[in-house]
Amino acid sequence: MISVGGYRFMLAELQETVDRTGCGSASVAVLPDALTGHRLTASATNRDATQVALRSGGANPLLVGAFAVRHQASGIRNQNNPK
């Protein structure tokens, strides 16, 4: 069991929910987070289709958000844009 904010999940159940979307290869992982206990992250061959399928199926928004494209942390400078 993992705790993400005020929610508790079984990782296997989250993965089963993702597998039922039928959107190709996708996986869910858990990362430690100092504020919320854990944070969900995910990868998929088709992130957009997976998000749409999860959202339309009524999945928890935290699971849907795990498939969002992550942006570079603000404290790390981009080599191409050193501002």
C-alpha positions as CSV (number, residue, x, y, z in Angstrom):
1,M,0.0,0.0,0.0
2,I,1.2,3.5,-0.9
3,S,0.1,6.8,0.4
4,V,-0.1,9.8,-2.1
5,G,-1.3,12.9,-0.3
6,G,-4.5,11.8,1.5
7,Y,-5.1,8.8,-0.8
8,R,-4.0,5.2,-0.3
9,F,-3.5,2.9,-3.2
10,M,-2.5,-0.6,-3.9
11,L,0.2,-0.3,-6.7
12,A,-1.0,-3.6,-8.3
13,E,-4.6,-2.2,-8.5
14,L,-3.3,1.0,-10.2
15,Q,-1.4,-1.1,-12.7
16,E,-4.4,-3.3,-13.4
17,T,-6.5,-0.1,-14.0
18,V,-3.9,1.1,-16.5
19,D,-3.7,-2.3,-18.2
20,R,-7.5,-2.3,-18.7
21,T,-7.2,0.8,-20.9
22,G,-5.9,-1.3,-23.8
23,C,-3.7,1.6,-24.9
24,G,-0.5,-0.4,-25.3
25,S,2.4,-0.8,-23.0
26,A,2.1,1.4,-19.9
27,S,3.5,1.2,-16.4
28,V,3.1,3.0,-13.1
29,A,5.8,3.6,-10.5
30,V,6.1,5.2,-7.1
31,L,8.7,7.8,-6.1
32,P,9.3,9.1,-2.6
33,D,8.0,12.6,-1.8
34,A,8.9,14.6,1.3
35,L,5.5,16.4,1.4
36,T,3.0,13.8,0.3
37,G,4.7,10.5,1.2
38,H,4.9,9.2,-2.3
39,R,4.4,10.5,-5.9
40,L,3.0,8.6,-8.8
41,T,4.9,8.6,-12.1
42,A,4.2,6.6,-15.2
43,S,5.2,5.9,-18.8
44,A,3.3,4.7,-21.8
45,T,3.8,4.2,-25.5
46,N,0.9,6.5,-26.0
47,R,0.5,8.9,-23.0
48,D,-2.3,10.9,-24.5
49,A,-4.5,7.9,-25.3
50,T,-3.8,6.4,-21.9
51,Q,-4.8,9.6,-20.1
52,V,-8.0,10.0,-22.1
53,A,-8.9,6.3,-21.4
54,L,-8.2,6.7,-17.7
55,R,-10.1,10.0,-17.4
56,S,-13.1,8.6,-19.3
57,G,-13.1,5.5,-17.2
58,G,-13.3,7.6,-14.0
59,A,-9.8,6.9,-12.7
60,N,-8.4,8.9,-9.8
61,P,-6.9,12.2,-11.1
62,L,-3.6,11.4,-9.5
63,L,-3.3,8.3,-11.7
64,V,-4.3,10.3,-14.8
65,G,-1.8,13.0,-13.9
66,A,1.0,10.4,-13.5
67,F,0.9,10.1,-17.3
68,A,1.4,13.8,-17.9
69,V,4.6,15.0,-19.6
70,R,7.1,16.1,-16.9
71,H,8.9,19.4,-17.4
72,Q,12.4,20.1,-16.3
73,A,12.7,21.3,-12.7
74,S,13.0,25.1,-12.4
75,G,16.3,24.8,-10.4
76,I,18.1,23.1,-13.2
77,R,19.4,25.1,-16.1
78,N,18.8,24.0,-19.7
79,Q,22.1,23.8,-21.6
80,N,20.4,25.4,-24.7
81,N,18.9,28.3,-22.6
82,P,21.3,29.3,-19.8
83,K,19.1,32.2,-18.5
